Amino acid sequence: MADTPEAIKKATRLYLIIGGALFVGTVLTVLVATVEALDIGRHGFDMADCILGLIIATVKASLVAVIFMHLNHEKKAIYWIFGSGLVFVSFMAALIALAKGDPQEDPLFYDGRPALEEKAAEESAPPVEAAPAEVAPTTAAQP
């Protein structure tokens, strides 16, 4: 922490610079999302714009964590804990990305048997013949 007036002025200057960078990052994120001239990828808000916005948000969150939360003065154990959390979140996001849809809609999960076993069971079963439909007796019209 700052103990002398010079150190306080230096810290204040650093906080103002970081605050300005955060403001510029916020304005840049809004401009990327709304201004067509800064639109990357296809027309409109698409995945490329989302990725750029997430990159800007990550830089801003890192600035807040390092400077305002004073993580730049912490022990290495804090970095290991924070890094393992990021690895865990990345792993979970990858698992979610690998899930292509609802497992109930996937034929490999239907009825607990894989789709190939179901098809083989259907092919090996003897064909079921339809019984002839019975004709209901008609009554003669009464005069």
N, C-alpha and C positions, 0 to 999 in steps of 0.2 A: 504494500500500500504506500501511498504518497505521504511523506512526513514533512517535507520542506515545501515552501511556497513554489519553488521552481518545479518540483516533482508534481505538485498539484496542477500547475499550469500545463505541464507536459501531458498529464493524464487527461485533463479537460480537452486539450487540443486533439488527442487521440480519439476520445469519445465523440467529439464533434465530427471528425473525419469519418469515423465508422457510421455515425448517424446519417451523415450525408450520403455515404455509399449505400446504406439501407434504403434511403429515400429514392436514390437514383435507380436501385434495383426494383423497387416497387413500381415506379413510373415505367421502367422498361418492360416489366411484366405486363402491365396494363396495355402499353402500346403494342406489344407483340400480339396480344389477344384481340385488339380492336382495330388497329390501323392496317389497311391492306398493303401498304408499301413495305411493312415489316413482316408480312405474312410469308412464312417459309412453307415448303411442301405444297399441297394442293390448296385450292381456294377455300377460305373459311378456316375455322378452328379444327385442326386435325391432329394426328398423332405427333407430327413433327413440332407443331406449336406447343403441344402438351409437354413434350420432352424438353424443349427449350425453357419453358416456364418452370419445370421441375429442376432444371440445372440452376437457373437463377435463384430459385427458392433454396436450393441446397447451399449455394454460396452464401446467401443471406443468413441462413440458419447457422452455418459454420462461423461466420463473423460474430454473431450474437453469442454462440457458445464459447468461442475462444476469447473474445475481448470482454463482453459484459458479464459472463459467468466466470471469468478468470481461469479458464481451463489451460491457458498458456503458462500458468504458474503451478500446475498440479504435478503430482508424481506420475511415474510411468504406469502405475497400476490403474489409474483412471483411464488412461488411453487403452489399456488392454480390455477393461470392462466396456468402455464405449465401443471399441472396435469389435468385440465379440457380439455386442448387441446389433451392430450394423451387419455383421456376417449372418446372424440369425434372421434378421429382417429380410436380407437379400435372399437367403435360402427359402424362407416362407413365401416370398414374392415369386420365386422361381417355381415353387410347387404349385402355387395358384395359377401361374402362367401355363404350366404343363397340363393343367386340367382343361380339357377341351370342351367339356360340357357336363351336364348332369349325369352322374353315374347310372341313374335309373333309365336314361335314354340310351345308354351304351349297351349293345347286344351282348357283350361279354359279362355283364352284370345281371342280365335279365334272368329271373327265376333261379339264380344261384348256379346255373350251368352255362358254360360257354356256348355261343351260337353254333359252333361247328358240331358239338355233341347233340344239340337239338335237331339240327338238320339231318344228322346221321340217324337219329332215332325216328324221325319222320319218314325217311327213305326206307328203313328196314321194317317198318310196321306194315302189315298187310293192308291193302286198300279196303276201305269201308264202302260197301255197295249200298246204294240207297234203296230202301224198301219201296215197292210199288205203292203208289198212293191208292187208298181205298176210295171207291166211288160211293158216295152216300146214296142210298136208294131214294128215288124220287117218287113222290106220291102223285097220283093222278089228280088232276084238278076236279074238284067237286062241282057238279052242275047246279 
